[in-house]
Amino acid sequence: MQSITKNRQPLKMLRAMIERAYGTARVPDGDDFAEEITHGWFNVVYCIRLRDEPCWCRSPSIRC
């Protein structure tokens, strides 16, 4: 869903958020670690893959 109220974040900001929450060692490499879950109208939710975790996202565009 497209909405002007959604606060989408660039990959650089997502990496900074992951680093703050989980630590530097878990920040993923590459640019294919996050995908927006597009079902909401007002909030932005991302499915992410951490560097040292098996992939748990069920999205075909997230490389596991």
Predicted model as a PDB file, atoms N, CA, C, CB and O in Angstrom, pLDDT in the B-factor column:
MODEL        1                                                                  
ATOM      1  N   MET A   1       0.852  -1.173   0.000  1.00 64.00           N  
ATOM      2  CA  MET A   1       0.000   0.000   0.000  1.00 64.00           C  
ATOM      3  C   MET A   1       0.899   1.239   0.000  1.00 64.00           C  
ATOM      4  CB  MET A   1      -0.970  -0.004   1.229  1.00 64.00           C  
ATOM      5  O   MET A   1       1.816   1.347   0.815  1.00 64.00           O  
ATOM      6  N   GLN A   2       0.638   2.150  -0.898  1.00 71.00           N  
ATOM      7  CA  GLN A   2       1.362   3.417  -0.929  1.00 71.00           C  
ATOM      8  C   GLN A   2       0.627   4.424  -0.053  1.00 71.00           C  
ATOM      9  CB  GLN A   2       1.506   3.950  -2.390  1.00 71.00           C  
ATOM     10  O   GLN A   2      -0.599   4.523  -0.108  1.00 71.00           O  
ATOM     11  N   SER A   3       1.365   5.160   0.745  1.00 75.00           N  
ATOM     12  CA  SER A   3       0.772   6.170   1.612  1.00 75.00           C  
ATOM     13  C   SER A   3       1.824   7.219   1.943  1.00 75.00           C  
ATOM     14  CB  SER A   3       0.203   5.531   2.908  1.00 75.00           C  
ATOM     15  O   SER A   3       2.988   6.881   2.156  1.00 75.00           O  
ATOM     16  N   ILE A   4       1.428   8.490   1.987  1.00 79.00           N  
ATOM     17  CA  ILE A   4       2.377   9.554   2.319  1.00 79.00           C  
ATOM     18  C   ILE A   4       2.750   9.543   3.794  1.00 79.00           C  
ATOM     19  CB  ILE A   4       1.797  10.909   1.948  1.00 79.00           C  
ATOM     20  O   ILE A   4       3.702  10.214   4.194  1.00 79.00           O  
ATOM     21  N   THR A   5       2.014   8.790   4.608  1.00 79.00           N  
ATOM     22  CA  THR A   5       2.307   8.727   6.038  1.00 79.00           C  
ATOM     23  C   THR A   5       3.376   7.701   6.389  1.00 79.00           C  
ATOM     24  CB  THR A   5       1.053   8.416   6.796  1.00 79.00           C  
ATOM     25  O   THR A   5       3.866   7.680   7.518  1.00 79.00           O  
ATOM     26  N   LYS A   6       3.741   6.847   5.432  1.00 83.00           N  
ATOM     27  CA  LYS A   6       4.748   5.823   5.719  1.00 83.00           C  
ATOM     28  C   LYS A   6       6.140   6.439   5.794  1.00 83.00           C  
ATOM     29  CB  LYS A   6       4.715   4.718   4.650  1.00 83.00           C  
ATOM     30  O   LYS A   6       6.511   7.268   4.963  1.00 83.00           O  
ATOM     31  N   ASN A   7       6.889   6.030   6.783  1.00 86.00           N  
ATOM     32  CA  ASN A   7       8.247   6.533   7.008  1.00 86.00           C  
ATOM     33  C   ASN A   7       9.249   5.463   6.563  1.00 86.00           C  
ATOM     34  CB  ASN A   7       8.465   6.913   8.516  1.00 86.00           C  
ATOM     35  O   ASN A   7       9.830   4.762   7.391  1.00 86.00           O  
ATOM     36  N   ARG A   8       9.442   5.351   5.263  1.00 89.00           N  
ATOM     37  CA  ARG A   8      10.381   4.356   4.724  1.00 89.00           C  
ATOM     38  C   ARG A   8      11.815   4.783   5.020  1.00 89.00           C  
ATOM     39  CB  ARG A   8      10.176   4.172   3.194  1.00 89.00           C  
ATOM     40  O   ARG A   8      12.124   5.974   5.056  1.00 89.00           O  
ATOM     41  N   GLN A   9      12.682   3.800   5.230  1.00 92.00           N  
ATOM     42  CA  GLN A   9      14.072   4.065   5.579  1.00 92.00           C  
ATOM     43  C   GLN A   9      15.013   3.519   4.509  1.00 92.00           C  
ATOM     44  CB  GLN A   9      14.407   3.453   6.942  1.00 92.00           C  
ATOM     45  O   GLN A   9      14.763   2.450   3.953  1.00 92.00           O  
ATOM     46  N   PRO A  10      16.090   4.242   4.217  1.00 95.00           N  
ATOM     47  CA  PRO A  10      17.091   3.710   3.285  1.00 95.00           C  
ATOM     48  C   PRO A  10      17.872   2.570   3.945  1.00 95.00           C  
ATOM     49  CB  PRO A  10      18.062   4.834   2.821  1.00 95.00           C  
ATOM     50  O   PRO A  10      17.866   2.423   5.167  1.00 95.00           O  
ATOM     51  N   LEU A  11      18.541   1.771   3.117  1.00 95.00           N  
ATOM     52  CA  LEU A  11      19.289   0.620   3.640  1.00 95.00           C  
ATOM     53  C   LEU A  11      20.340   1.033   4.663  1.00 95.00           C  
ATOM     54  CB  LEU A  11      19.959  -0.132   2.499  1.00 95.00           C  
ATOM     55  O   LEU A  11      20.576   0.307   5.629  1.00 95.00           O  
ATOM     56  N   LYS A  12      20.969   2.177   4.470  1.00 96.00           N  
ATOM     57  CA  LYS A  12      21.976   2.661   5.424  1.00 96.00           C  
ATOM     58  C   LYS A  12      21.361   2.838   6.817  1.00 96.00           C  
ATOM     59  CB  LYS A  12      22.587   4.000   4.935  1.00 96.00           C  
ATOM     60  O   LYS A  12      21.977   2.476   7.819  1.00 96.00           O  
ATOM     61  N   MET A  13      20.167   3.384   6.877  1.00 96.00           N  
ATOM     62  CA  MET A  13      19.489   3.571   8.169  1.00 96.00           C  
ATOM     63  C   MET A  13      19.058   2.234   8.758  1.00 96.00           C  
ATOM     64  CB  MET A  13      18.265   4.492   8.010  1.00 96.00           C  
ATOM     65  O   MET A  13      19.149   2.037   9.970  1.00 96.00           O  
ATOM     66  N   LEU A  14      18.591   1.311   7.920  1.00 95.00           N  
ATOM     67  CA  LEU A  14      18.225  -0.013   8.429  1.00 95.00           C  
ATOM     68  C   LEU A  14      19.437  -0.712   9.032  1.00 95.00           C  
ATOM     69  CB  LEU A  14      17.621  -0.875   7.309  1.00 95.00           C  
ATOM     70  O   LEU A  14      19.331  -1.360  10.074  1.00 95.00           O  
ATOM     71  N   ARG A  15      20.595  -0.579   8.373  1.00 96.00           N  
ATOM     72  CA  ARG A  15      21.821  -1.174   8.937  1.00 96.00           C  
ATOM     73  C   ARG A  15      22.159  -0.546  10.290  1.00 96.00           C  
ATOM     74  CB  ARG A  15      23.010  -0.995   7.961  1.00 96.00           C  
ATOM     75  O   ARG A  15      22.535  -1.256  11.222  1.00 96.00           O  
ATOM     76  N   ALA A  16      22.031   0.765  10.406  1.00 97.00           N  
ATOM     77  CA  ALA A  16      22.311   1.448  11.681  1.00 97.00           C  
ATOM     78  C   ALA A  16      21.347   0.974  12.772  1.00 97.00           C  
ATOM     79  CB  ALA A  16      22.204   2.986  11.509  1.00 97.00           C  
ATOM     80  O   ALA A  16      21.751   0.788  13.920  1.00 97.00           O  
ATOM     81  N   MET A  17      20.097   0.782  12.423  1.00 95.00           N  
ATOM     82  CA  MET A  17      19.113   0.305  13.395  1.00 95.00           C  
ATOM     83  C   MET A  17      19.426  -1.122  13.841  1.00 95.00           C  
ATOM     84  CB  MET A  17      17.699   0.373  12.800  1.00 95.00           C  
ATOM     85  O   MET A  17      19.317  -1.449  15.022  1.00 95.00           O  
ATOM     86  N   ILE A  18      19.820  -1.977  12.879  1.00 94.00           N  
ATOM     87  CA  ILE A  18      20.194  -3.355  13.207  1.00 94.00           C  
ATOM     88  C   ILE A  18      21.425  -3.365  14.105  1.00 94.00           C  
ATOM     89  CB  ILE A  18      20.460  -4.172  11.922  1.00 94.00           C  
ATOM     90  O   ILE A  18      21.479  -4.123  15.074  1.00 94.00           O  
ATOM     91  N   GLU A  19      22.417  -2.528  13.790  1.00 96.00           N  
ATOM     92  CA  GLU A  19      23.638  -2.470  14.601  1.00 96.00           C  
ATOM     93  C   GLU A  19      23.332  -2.041  16.032  1.00 96.00           C  
ATOM     94  CB  GLU A  19      24.651  -1.506  13.974  1.00 96.00           C  
ATOM     95  O   GLU A  19      23.874  -2.604  16.983  1.00 96.00           O  
ATOM     96  N   ARG A  20      22.473  -1.055  16.180  1.00 97.00           N  
ATOM     97  CA  ARG A  20      22.135  -0.590  17.532  1.00 97.00           C  
ATOM     98  C   ARG A  20      21.367  -1.653  18.323  1.00 97.00           C  
ATOM     99  CB  ARG A  20      21.305   0.698  17.454  1.00 97.00           C  
ATOM    100  O   ARG A  20      21.574  -1.815  19.526  1.00 97.00           O  
ATOM    101  N   ALA A  21      20.487  -2.367  17.638  1.00 94.00           N  
ATOM    102  CA  ALA A  21      19.666  -3.364  18.323  1.00 94.00           C  
ATOM    103  C   ALA A  21      20.391  -4.682  18.575  1.00 94.00           C  
ATOM    104  CB  ALA A  21      18.428  -3.628  17.522  1.00 94.00           C  
ATOM    105  O   ALA A  21      20.198  -5.302  19.621  1.00 94.00           O  
ATOM    106  N   TYR A  22      21.232  -5.123  17.619  1.00 92.00           N  
ATOM    107  CA  TYR A  22      21.803  -6.465  17.686  1.00 92.00           C  
ATOM    108  C   TYR A  22      23.317  -6.517  17.742  1.00 92.00           C  
ATOM    109  CB  TYR A  22      21.350  -7.239  16.527  1.00 92.00           C  
ATOM    110  O   TYR A  22      23.886  -7.574  18.013  1.00 92.00           O  
ATOM    111  N   GLY A  23      23.991  -5.384  17.489  1.00 95.00           N  
ATOM    112  CA  GLY A  23      25.448  -5.367  17.513  1.00 95.00           C  
ATOM    113  C   GLY A  23      26.050  -5.440  16.115  1.00 95.00           C  
ATOM    114  O   GLY A  23      25.408  -5.902  15.171  1.00 95.00           O  
ATOM    115  N   THR A  24      27.281  -4.981  15.998  1.00 95.00           N  
ATOM    116  CA  THR A  24      27.978  -4.887  14.717  1.00 95.00           C  
ATOM    117  C   THR A  24      28.123  -6.234  14.026  1.00 95.00           C  
ATOM    118  CB  THR A  24      29.338  -4.277  14.919  1.00 95.00           C  
ATOM    119  O   THR A  24      28.010  -6.309  12.802  1.00 95.00           O  
ATOM    120  N   ALA A  25      28.369  -7.287  14.773  1.00 94.00           N  
ATOM    121  CA  ALA A  25      28.616  -8.607  14.181  1.00 94.00           C  
ATOM    122  C   ALA A  25      27.405  -9.168  13.443  1.00 94.00           C  
ATOM    123  CB  ALA A  25      29.037  -9.577  15.255  1.00 94.00           C  
ATOM    124  O   ALA A  25      27.551 -10.080  12.629  1.00 94.00           O  
ATOM    125  N   ARG A  26      26.231  -8.648  13.711  1.00 93.00           N  
ATOM    126  CA  ARG A  26      25.020  -9.202  13.093  1.00 93.00           C  
ATOM    127  C   ARG A  26      24.487  -8.365  11.931  1.00 93.00           C  
ATOM    128  CB  ARG A  26      23.943  -9.341  14.133  1.00 93.00           C  
ATOM    129  O   ARG A  26      23.482  -8.726  11.318  1.00 93.00           O  
ATOM    130  N   VAL A  27      25.156  -7.247  11.622  1.00 95.00           N  
ATOM    131  CA  VAL A  27      24.721  -6.401  10.508  1.00 95.00           C  
ATOM    132  C   VAL A  27      24.969  -7.153   9.199  1.00 95.00           C  
ATOM    133  CB  VAL A  27      25.472  -5.021  10.513  1.00 95.00           C  
ATOM    134  O   VAL A  27      26.088  -7.607   8.956  1.00 95.00           O  
ATOM    135  N   PRO A  28      23.947  -7.293   8.356  1.00 92.00           N  
ATOM    136  CA  PRO A  28      24.098  -8.081   7.132  1.00 92.00           C  
ATOM    137  C   PRO A  28      24.947  -7.387   6.073  1.00 92.00           C  
ATOM    138  CB  PRO A  28      22.743  -8.393   6.559  1.00 92.00           C  
ATOM    139  O   PRO A  28      25.057  -6.162   6.041  1.00 92.00           O  
ATOM    140  N   ASP A  29      25.541  -8.202   5.210  1.00 90.00           N  
ATOM    141  CA  ASP A  29      26.267  -7.712   4.048  1.00 90.00           C  
ATOM    142  C   ASP A  29      25.296  -7.603   2.872  1.00 90.00           C  
ATOM    143  CB  ASP A  29      27.467  -8.647   3.701  1.00 90.00           C  
ATOM    144  O   ASP A  29      24.207  -8.177   2.902  1.00 90.00           O  
ATOM    145  N   GLY A  30      25.691  -6.876   1.855  1.00 90.00           N  
ATOM    146  CA  GLY A  30      24.885  -6.786   0.644  1.00 90.00           C  
ATOM    147  C   GLY A  30      23.679  -5.885   0.813  1.00 90.00           C  
ATOM    148  O   GLY A  30      23.483  -5.256   1.853  1.00 90.00           O  
ATOM    149  N   ASP A  31      22.879  -5.841  -0.237  1.00 91.00           N  
ATOM    150  CA  ASP A  31      21.706  -4.970  -0.241  1.00 91.00           C  
ATOM    151  C   ASP A  31      20.393  -5.731  -0.278  1.00 91.00           C  
ATOM    152  CB  ASP A  31      21.770  -4.041  -1.410  1.00 91.00           C  
ATOM    153  O   ASP A  31      19.338  -5.119  -0.444  1.00 91.00           O  
ATOM    154  N   ASP A  32      20.428  -7.034  -0.130  1.00 88.00           N  
ATOM    155  CA  ASP A  32      19.210  -7.833  -0.251  1.00 88.00           C  
ATOM    156  C   ASP A  32      18.775  -8.438   1.075  1.00 88.00           C  
ATOM    157  CB  ASP A  32      19.413  -8.932  -1.263  1.00 88.00           C  
ATOM    158  O   ASP A  32      18.259  -9.555   1.108  1.00 88.00           O  
ATOM    159  N   PHE A  33      18.981  -7.708   2.170  1.00 90.00           N  
ATOM    160  CA  PHE A  33      18.681  -8.231   3.504  1.00 90.00           C  
ATOM    161  C   PHE A  33      17.343  -7.767   4.050  1.00 90.00           C  
ATOM    162  CB  PHE A  33      19.760  -7.835   4.456  1.00 90.00           C  
ATOM    163  O   PHE A  33      16.921  -8.244   5.103  1.00 90.00           O  
ATOM    164  N   ALA A  34      16.665  -6.857   3.374  1.00 89.00           N  
ATOM    165  CA  ALA A  34      15.425  -6.308   3.914  1.00 89.00           C  
ATOM    166  C   ALA A  34      14.383  -6.153   2.817  1.00 89.00           C  
ATOM    167  CB  ALA A  34      15.684  -4.959   4.593  1.00 89.00           C  
ATOM    168  O   ALA A  34      14.691  -5.838   1.667  1.00 89.00           O  
ATOM    169  N   GLU A  35      13.151  -6.384   3.214  1.00 86.00           N  
ATOM    170  CA  GLU A  35      12.032  -6.160   2.305  1.00 86.00           C  
ATOM    171  C   GLU A  35      10.882  -5.560   3.104  1.00 86.00           C  
ATOM    172  CB  GLU A  35      11.597  -7.487   1.598  1.00 86.00           C  
ATOM    173  O   GLU A  35      10.580  -6.014   4.207  1.00 86.00           O  
ATOM    174  N   GLU A  36      10.257  -4.560   2.553  1.00 86.00           N  
ATOM    175  CA  GLU A  36       9.101  -3.963   3.208  1.00 86.00           C  
ATOM    176  C   GLU A  36       7.914  -4.913   3.100  1.00 86.00           C  
ATOM    177  CB  GLU A  36       8.762  -2.584   2.585  1.00 86.00           C  
ATOM    178  O   GLU A  36       7.629  -5.454   2.031  1.00 86.00           O  
ATOM    179  N   ILE A  37       7.233  -5.104   4.212  1.00 83.00           N  
ATOM    180  CA  ILE A  37       5.971  -5.838   4.213  1.00 83.00           C  
ATOM    181  C   ILE A  37       4.898  -4.797   3.913  1.00 83.00           C  
ATOM    182  CB  ILE A  37       5.707  -6.595   5.600  1.00 83.00           C  
ATOM    183  O   ILE A  37       4.682  -3.880   4.705  1.00 83.00           O  
ATOM    184  N   THR A  38       4.242  -4.933   2.799  1.00 80.00           N  
ATOM    185  CA  THR A  38       3.451  -3.831   2.234  1.00 80.00           C  
ATOM    186  C   THR A  38       1.962  -3.869   2.548  1.00 80.00           C  
ATOM    187  CB  THR A  38       3.619  -3.819   0.769  1.00 80.00           C  
ATOM    188  O   THR A  38       1.186  -3.246   1.824  1.00 80.00           O  
ATOM    189  N   HIS A  39       1.536  -4.553   3.566  1.00 77.00           N  
ATOM    190  CA  HIS A  39       0.104  -4.701   3.815  1.00 77.00           C  
ATOM    191  C   HIS A  39      -0.491  -3.572   4.662  1.00 77.00           C  
ATOM    192  CB  HIS A  39      -0.151  -6.016   4.491  1.00 77.00           C  
ATOM    193  O   HIS A  39      -1.714  -3.453   4.732  1.00 77.00           O  
ATOM    194  N   GLY A  40       0.323  -2.750   5.299  1.00 72.00           N  
ATOM    195  CA  GLY A  40      -0.209  -1.711   6.170  1.00 72.00           C  
ATOM    196  C   GLY A  40      -0.441  -0.384   5.462  1.00 72.00           C  
ATOM    197  O   GLY A  40       0.065  -0.160   4.363  1.00 72.00           O  
ATOM    198  N   TRP A  41      -1.196   0.479   6.090  1.00 77.00           N  
ATOM    199  CA  TRP A  41      -1.492   1.794   5.536  1.00 77.00           C  
ATOM    200  C   TRP A  41      -0.644   2.887   6.152  1.00 77.00           C  
ATOM    201  CB  TRP A  41      -2.943   2.117   5.728  1.00 77.00           C  
ATOM    202  O   TRP A  41      -0.334   3.859   5.463  1.00 77.00           O  
ATOM    203  N   PHE A  42      -0.251   2.781   7.412  1.00 78.00           N  
ATOM    204  CA  PHE A  42       0.378   3.896   8.104  1.00 78.00           C  
ATOM    205  C   PHE A  42       1.803   3.633   8.559  1.00 78.00           C  
ATOM    206  CB  PHE A  42      -0.436   4.262   9.274  1.00 78.00           C  
ATOM    207  O   PHE A  42       2.598   4.570   8.637  1.00 78.00           O  
ATOM    208  N   ASN A  43       2.142   2.415   8.854  1.00 79.00           N  
ATOM    209  CA  ASN A  43       3.465   2.083   9.358  1.00 79.00           C  
ATOM    210  C   ASN A  43       4.256   1.310   8.309  1.00 79.00           C  
ATOM    211  CB  ASN A  43       3.360   1.273  10.655  1.00 79.00           C  
ATOM    212  O   ASN A  43       3.686   0.714   7.395  1.00 79.00           O  
ATOM    213  N   VAL A  44       5.558   1.331   8.457  1.00 85.00           N  
ATOM    214  CA  VAL A  44       6.418   0.535   7.593  1.00 85.00           C  
ATOM    215  C   VAL A  44       7.027  -0.572   8.442  1.00 85.00           C  
ATOM    216  CB  VAL A  44       7.528   1.413   6.914  1.00 85.00           C  
ATOM    217  O   VAL A  44       7.589  -0.311   9.505  1.00 85.00           O  
ATOM    218  N   VAL A  45       6.914  -1.795   7.972  1.00 85.00           N  
ATOM    219  CA  VAL A  45       7.487  -2.951   8.641  1.00 85.00           C  
ATOM    220  C   VAL A  45       8.399  -3.636   7.638  1.00 85.00           C  
ATOM    221  CB  VAL A  45       6.377  -3.928   9.178  1.00 85.00           C  
ATOM    222  O   VAL A  45       8.039  -3.822   6.475  1.00 85.00           O  
ATOM    223  N   TYR A  46       9.593  -4.011   8.107  1.00 87.00           N  
ATOM    224  CA  TYR A  46      10.544  -4.690   7.240  1.00 87.00           C  
ATOM    225  C   TYR A  46      10.792  -6.102   7.733  1.00 87.00           C  
ATOM    226  CB  TYR A  46      11.859  -3.914   7.165  1.00 87.00           C  
ATOM    227  O   TYR A  46      10.896  -6.343   8.936  1.00 87.00           O  
ATOM    228  N   CYS A  47      10.882  -7.013   6.815  1.00 85.00           N  
ATOM    229  CA  CYS A  47      11.358  -8.356   7.096  1.00 85.00           C  
ATOM    230  C   CYS A  47      12.861  -8.307   6.818  1.00 85.00           C  
ATOM    231  CB  CYS A  47      10.606  -9.468   6.215  1.00 85.00           C  
ATOM    232  O   CYS A  47      13.275  -7.952   5.714  1.00 85.00           O  
ATOM    233  N   ILE A  48      13.674  -8.658   7.804  1.00 88.00           N  
ATOM    234  CA  ILE A  48      15.128  -8.557   7.642  1.00 88.00           C  
ATOM    235  C   ILE A  48      15.803  -9.900   7.852  1.00 88.00           C  
ATOM    236  CB  ILE A  48      15.703  -7.532   8.615  1.00 88.00           C  
ATOM    237  O   ILE A  48      15.256 -10.794   8.499  1.00 88.00           O  
ATOM    238  N   ARG A  49      16.984 -10.026   7.301  1.00 87.00           N  
ATOM    239  CA  ARG A  49      17.836 -11.194   7.502  1.00 87.00           C  
ATOM    240  C   ARG A  49      19.106 -10.703   8.174  1.00 87.00           C  
ATOM    241  CB  ARG A  49      18.148 -11.938   6.146  1.00 87.00           C  
ATOM    242  O   ARG A  49      19.778  -9.819   7.644  1.00 87.00           O  
ATOM    243  N   LEU A  50      19.448 -11.258   9.332  1.00 90.00           N  
ATOM    244  CA  LEU A  50      20.682 -10.906  10.020  1.00 90.00           C  
ATOM    245  C   LEU A  50      21.835 -11.723   9.463  1.00 90.00           C  
ATOM    246  CB  LEU A  50      20.547 -11.128  11.537  1.00 90.00           C  
ATOM    247  O   LEU A  50      21.621 -12.779   8.867  1.00 90.00           O  
ATOM    248  N   ARG A  51      23.040 -11.245   9.650  1.00 90.00           N  
ATOM    249  CA  ARG A  51      24.222 -11.907   9.085  1.00 90.00           C  
ATOM    250  C   ARG A  51      24.392 -13.330   9.591  1.00 90.00           C  
ATOM    251  CB  ARG A  51      25.465 -11.110   9.404  1.00 90.00           C  
ATOM    252  O   ARG A  51      24.726 -14.223   8.813  1.00 90.00           O  
ATOM    253  N   ASP A  52      24.170 -13.554  10.870  1.00 85.00           N  
ATOM    254  CA  ASP A  52      24.482 -14.862  11.465  1.00 85.00           C  
ATOM    255  C   ASP A  52      23.247 -15.705  11.773  1.00 85.00           C  
ATOM    256  CB  ASP A  52      25.269 -14.664  12.730  1.00 85.00           C  
ATOM    257  O   ASP A  52      23.338 -16.662  12.541  1.00 85.00           O  
ATOM    258  N   GLU A  53      22.119 -15.376  11.201  1.00 78.00           N  
ATOM    259  CA  GLU A  53      20.888 -16.111  11.477  1.00 78.00           C  
ATOM    260  C   GLU A  53      20.395 -16.795  10.215  1.00 78.00           C  
ATOM    261  CB  GLU A  53      19.805 -15.175  12.037  1.00 78.00           C  
ATOM    262  O   GLU A  53      20.562 -16.264   9.117  1.00 78.00           O  
ATOM    263  N   PRO A  54      19.792 -17.958  10.357  1.00 69.00           N  
ATOM    264  CA  PRO A  54      19.126 -18.533   9.191  1.00 69.00           C  
ATOM    265  C   PRO A  54      17.951 -17.645   8.807  1.00 69.00           C  
ATOM    266  CB  PRO A  54      18.652 -19.990   9.475  1.00 69.00           C  
ATOM    267  O   PRO A  54      17.375 -16.954   9.647  1.00 69.00           O  
ATOM    268  N   CYS A  55      17.618 -17.675   7.572  1.00 68.00           N  
ATOM    269  CA  CYS A  55      16.540 -16.834   7.080  1.00 68.00           C  
ATOM    270  C   CYS A  55      15.201 -17.359   7.582  1.00 68.00           C  
ATOM    271  CB  CYS A  55      16.555 -16.771   5.543  1.00 68.00           C  
ATOM    272  O   CYS A  55      14.908 -18.546   7.438  1.00 68.00           O  
ATOM    273  N   TRP A  56      14.394 -16.493   8.164  1.00 66.00           N  
ATOM    274  CA  TRP A  56      13.081 -16.900   8.620  1.00 66.00           C  
ATOM    275  C   TRP A  56      11.980 -16.172   7.858  1.00 66.00           C  
ATOM    276  CB  TRP A  56      12.944 -16.648  10.109  1.00 66.00           C  
ATOM    277  O   TRP A  56      10.800 -16.473   8.037  1.00 66.00           O  
ATOM    278  N   CYS A  57      12.360 -15.211   7.002  1.00 67.00           N  
ATOM    279  CA  CYS A  57      11.373 -14.526   6.174  1.00 67.00           C  
ATOM    280  C   CYS A  57      10.832 -15.487   5.132  1.00 67.00           C  
ATOM    281  CB  CYS A  57      11.985 -13.280   5.498  1.00 67.00           C  
ATOM    282  O   CYS A  57      11.573 -16.294   4.571  1.00 67.00           O  
ATOM    283  N   ARG A  58       9.586 -15.401   4.889  1.00 66.00           N  
ATOM    284  CA  ARG A  58       8.982 -16.262   3.877  1.00 66.00           C  
ATOM    285  C   ARG A  58       8.738 -15.484   2.590  1.00 66.00           C  
ATOM    286  CB  ARG A  58       7.665 -16.863   4.394  1.00 66.00           C  
ATOM    287  O   ARG A  58       7.787 -15.755   1.857  1.00 66.00           O  
ATOM    288  N   SER A  59       9.604 -14.522   2.327  1.00 65.00           N  
ATOM    289  CA  SER A  59       9.464 -13.708   1.138  1.00 65.00           C  
ATOM    290  C   SER A  59      10.417 -14.225   0.050  1.00 65.00           C  
ATOM    291  CB  SER A  59       9.744 -12.218   1.461  1.00 65.00           C  
ATOM    292  O   SER A  59      11.585 -14.484   0.339  1.00 65.00           O  
ATOM    293  N   PRO A  60       9.947 -14.378  -1.177  1.00 65.00           N  
ATOM    294  CA  PRO A  60      10.813 -14.889  -2.229  1.00 65.00           C  
ATOM    295  C   PRO A  60      11.906 -13.919  -2.634  1.00 65.00           C  
ATOM    296  CB  PRO A  60      10.000 -15.238  -3.424  1.00 65.00           C  
ATOM    297  O   PRO A  60      12.879 -14.339  -3.260  1.00 65.00           O  
ATOM    298  N   SER A  61      11.789 -12.630  -2.302  1.00 64.00           N  
ATOM    299  CA  SER A  61      12.811 -11.679  -2.721  1.00 64.00           C  
ATOM    300  C   SER A  61      13.947 -11.541  -1.704  1.00 64.00           C  
ATOM    301  CB  SER A  61      12.180 -10.330  -2.961  1.00 64.00           C  
ATOM    302  O   SER A  61      14.938 -10.873  -1.998  1.00 64.00           O  
ATOM    303  N   ILE A  62      13.838 -12.148  -0.524  1.00 61.00           N  
ATOM    304  CA  ILE A  62      14.914 -12.135   0.458  1.00 61.00           C  
ATOM    305  C   ILE A  62      15.775 -13.359   0.199  1.00 61.00           C  
ATOM    306  CB  ILE A  62      14.360 -12.121   1.929  1.00 61.00           C  
ATOM    307  O   ILE A  62      15.292 -14.490   0.249  1.00 61.00           O  
ATOM    308  N   ARG A  63      17.053 -13.130  -0.078  1.00 61.00           N  
ATOM    309  CA  ARG A  63      17.986 -14.244  -0.345  1.00 61.00           C  
ATOM    310  C   ARG A  63      18.392 -14.889   0.967  1.00 61.00           C  
ATOM    311  CB  ARG A  63      19.249 -13.753  -1.119  1.00 61.00           C  
ATOM    312  O   ARG A  63      18.914 -14.213   1.854  1.00 61.00           O  
ATOM    313  N   CYS A  64      18.160 -16.179   1.101  1.00 58.00           N  
ATOM    314  CA  CYS A  64      18.528 -16.915   2.322  1.00 58.00           C  
ATOM    315  C   CYS A  64      19.716 -17.810   2.063  1.00 58.00           C  
ATOM    316  CB  CYS A  64      17.346 -17.751   2.838  1.00 58.00           C  
ATOM    317  O   CYS A  64      20.172 -18.508   2.968  1.00 58.00           O  
TER     318      CYS A  64                                                      
ENDMDL                                                                          
END                                                                             
